[in-house]
Amino acid sequence: MVTIKDIAQAANVSAMTVSNVIHGRTKKVSKETKERIERIMEEMQYVPNMGARMLVQNQSRIIGVISNVPAGSERETLYHPLAAEMIVEIEKEVRSRGYYMMLYAASTEREIRDLIHTWNVDGLLTIGIPTEICRELGKDMKMPAVFTDCYFREDEIFRNVGTEDEEGAYQAASYLIGKGHRRIAYVADGPYDPDGTPGDVSERRLAGYKRALKEAHLPFAQEHIYMGSIHEDRQLAMLQSLAGHIFDYTAVIFSRDYYALEAMDYFRHHGIWIPKDISIIGFDDLGMSKFAYPRLTTVRQGAAEKGRKAAELLFQALEEKEDKKVDIRITVRLMERETVKEIYV
């Protein structure tokens, strides 16, 4: 069995230097030395003794990632493209630091609570868990944690990485208005309080849509809001309703690319052509969006960057060992493709 001493001898460095590289403590190790050690480790097929590392460091060297899978959902899984893009980048960062990632899909708040109290992990990341649940979880956590896509109050000391949700929807609506569209429907992501202050992601995006209408002196009407759903039967009912009123509008904004892509397929099978009959715009810029026909105009939220930033922030928290308020918002960008036509008035 290959040992650290064997690696050190082959690399012509000390055993301590090899140990530092294995444990991710590479600030004082040159890039060339680090790469040489890693190459030799690979060539000699060195496998770290996880049990020994945990005993020496009093750490698990494991980062826990909890993704939300709502109970009764037929399709919102870890394989959802947005979650998958984030998880890939998180795993890359975790592995580069000499840690391991433990991934779990939870469907209830109780299940999530049980996990954070029983998991022997050094830090925790959440994906797709609502702000209200994360707020309560944060009060109980004894380990460093980074949340994603939450909207905490100013006085709440949590670390979070999210997207400029309101700005993204505002850009989408403003873009359509600039193209001459005046009758614009909006497909929201779940229920919201029409009279309340924007809270979570869905409400922030809706607020951006409403702000663009207001600035253009266009009226906002509740009947122009359609509710998307992760449940197939509800989503189908929404698409049927929207298709039945499609010629009341010239454009539709979807709060998710996934909803927009489903609608494109549904419309095509029901004789509604994009963008000839209706212009549409999404939000996310999933990888598949640029391969749709026609290619989907959408708002890029940078899911991969969000995952990477969240992991980097967690490792920063592990080093700082103190509570700290951090709220990073990934900049959005409108991706102009083929699903919006200009209307001449």
N, C-alpha and C positions, 0 to 999 in steps of 0.2 A: 504494500500500500504506500502510495506517494505521500510524503510528509512536507510540512512547511520548510524544514531544513533542506530537503532535497531540492525544492524550488529555489531556495535562497542560494544554494551552491551552484545551481545551473545558471542562475541570473547574475551571480557574482555580487550579491547584496546581502545585507543582514537578514536574519529571520524576522526581526522586528519590522523591517521595511515590507517584507512579504505579508506579514500579519496586517499591517496598516492598509495595504492594498485590498486584501480580502475583506476587511471590515469597513471599507469605504472611507478610511481616514487618509485622504490623498492630498491634502493641502500642501504638505511639505515634501511631496514626492513629485519629481519631474514627470512630465507627460511621457517622455521617452522611456524612463524607468518603469512607469506604470504599464505602458503598452508592452514592454519586454516581459515583465512578470506575467501579465495576463496571457501573452502568447505562449510562454513556457508552461503555464498552468494548463492551457488547453492541449498543448502537445503531449504533456505528461499525464493528461486526463485526471487532473487533481480534483477531488471531490471534498469540499469543506465538511468537517465534522460539526453538524449543526448543534448537536447536544453539547459538545464542548464549548462552542462559541456562546451559547446561551448561558452556560454556567459561569464562564469567565466574565461576561459582560452584564449578567443579570438582566438580559434582554431577550425577547423572543426573536428579534430580527424579522418580524412579520408585520406588514401593514394590512389592516382590514379594510375592505371596500364593501359597502352595503348599497345595493341598488334596489329601487322600489319597483315591485311588481304588484299592482293593485289586485286584491282578491276578486276573482270572477273575470279577470281579464283573459281574453282568448289569445292575445297577440303581443301585449306589452312585455317583452322579455329582455333578457340581457343581450339578445341578438338584435334589438332595435338599433338601427344604424347610428343614431346619435349617441346612445350609451356605449355602443361598441367602439366608436371613434375615441371617446374619452378613456375607456378602459385600456385600449391599446397603448395610449400615451402614458397613462399612469403606470402600467406594468413596465414599460421601458425605463421610466425614471426610477422606479422602485428597484428594478434589477441593477441599474447602473450604480446604485448606492450600496449594493451588496445585501439588499433585503429581499424578502419574498412577499408575494401578495396573496392574500386569502380573500376570495370573492364570494359573496352570498346575496341571493335574491330574496328579499323579505316582502311579505304581502300585508302585514298588519303592524300597527304601532307596538303592540305587545311583543311580537316576534323580534322587532328591532331592539326594544328595551332589553329583552332577555339576552340578545347577542352581545350588547355592549357591556353587560354585567358579567358575562361568562367567558368572553373571548380573551385569550392571553395574547394580546397584540400590543405593539409599541405605539401605534397611532391609528387613526380612523379617518376614512373619507366616505362621504355620502354622495349618491347620484340619484337625482329625481325624487327626493323625499321633500314633501311640502315644508314650508317655513315653520308653520305652527308645530309640527312634529319635531323638527330639528331644534326649535327653541326649547322645548321641554327636554329633549335628549341632552342638549348642551348643559343644562343645569345639573344633570346627574353624572356626566362623564368625569372620569378620573384620569383620562389619558388625553394627549393632544389630539385635536380633531380639526378637520377642514370640511366645511359644507360647500355644496355647489348649488347655484341658482336659487339662493334664499334672499329674502329681503328683511333683514333684522332692523330693529329700531336703533337710533343713534346711541342710546345708553346701554345697548347689549354688546358685551365683549366677546365676540365670536370671530373666527376667521372664515371668510367666504370668497368664492370665486364665481362670478356670474357673467351675464351678457348685458349689453345695453339694450334691454328688451323694448322699453318704450321708444327709444330713439330708432330702433330697427323698424318697428311698425309705422312710426312717423315717416321715415324715409320711404317706405313702401307706398303709403297712401299719397304722400307728396309727389312721388314719381308718377303715379297714375293720374293725379290731378294735373300735373304738368303735361301729360299726354292727352289732355282734353276730357278725361273721364269725370263725370259728375254724379253718376248713380253707382255707388260702390258698396257692395255687400261685404260683410266680414264674418269669417268662420272662426269662432273663439274656441279655446281649448278648455272646456269644462264650465261649470257654473260660476257665477260671479254676482256681486252685489252692485246693481246699477247705481245705487245712491251712496255707495261707500267709497272710502279712500282706496286707490289701487294698492293691492297687497302683494300677491304672488306673481309669477311670471305671466300667466294668462291675463291677469288684470292690467299689468303694466303694458303689455302689448296692445290691449284694447284701448288703453289710455292714449297711446301714441297715435292710433287710428283716429280717435276722437279729436285729438289736438290738431291734426292735419286738416280735418274737416272744418274745424272752428276757424283756423287761420285763413282758409279759403272761402269762408262765409257760406259753407254748405251745411244744411241741416243734418243733425244726427237723429235717427229714428230707430227705436228698439226693434221694430219688425225687420230691420235689415241685418240683425245679428243672428247668426245660426250657430248652434252648439255642436261642435265636433265631439267625438267620443272614441275611446279605445275599445268600446264594446261594439262588435260588428253589427248587431241588430239596430242599435241606436244610430250608428254611423250611416247605415243604409237608409234609415228613415230620414235622416238629415239631408242626405244627397237627393233623395226623391223629392223632398220639399223644395230644396234649392233649385233643382232642375225644373220643377213646376213653375217657378217664378223667375227663371233665368233671364227672360227677356224684359224683366223689370229693371235689369242692371246692365251696365256695360263692362263691369269688372268685378272681380271677387278677390279679396285678400284672405289667404289661409294662414292661420297662426302656426302651422306646422307644414313642412314640406310633405310629410307623410299624408296629411289630409289632402293637400293639393294634388299629389300624384294619384291618390285614389279617385279624386274627382275627375281628373283628366281621363282616366280609364272609363269611369262611369259615363261621362259626357260623350265620349267617343262611341260607346255602344248604344247611346240613345240619340244619335244624330246631332249632337251639339259640338260644333267645331271651334277649336282654339287656334289662333285668337280671332278668327272670323266672326263667330257669334258672341264670344265672351273672352275677355282678357283675364288672366289670373296671375297671381304672384304669391310665392310661398315665403317661408321663414325657416332657416336652418342652413341651407345649402348642403344637403346630404350628397354624398358621392354620386348616388344614382340620379340626382336631379339633372345633371348635365347630359345624361344619356337618355332621358325621356324624349318622346316625340310629341310635339315640338319640345325643345330644351327649355326647362323651367326657369323663368326669371324669378329670383328669390333674394332673400337677405342672408348673407353669410354671417353666422354667429361664432365661428371658430371653435367648434367642439373639441378638436384635437388640442388646440392651444389651451383651452380651458382645463382639460385633463392634465396637461403638462404643468400648467401654473399651479393647479391645486396640489399636485404631488410635491412640487418644489416648495410651496408654502408649508406643507406638512413637515417636511424635513427641516425647514427653518424653525418651525415650532418645536421640533424635537431638540434642536440645539439651544434655543432660547429658554426653554423650560419655564415659561411664564404665560399667563393669559394676556392676550393682546387683541385689539380690534383691528381687523384688516378686511377691507371690502374691495376686491379687484373686479373691474368690469372690462370684459373683452370688447374691443371696438368692433362694431358691425360694419358691413359693407354691402351695398346693393350690387347684385350680380345680374346685369342686363343680358337677357338671352332672347327667347323667341315667343314667349306666351303673352306679350302685351302689344297691342296695336295702338297707333295714334289715331285719335278722333279729331277731325277737323270741324270746328264750329264757327 
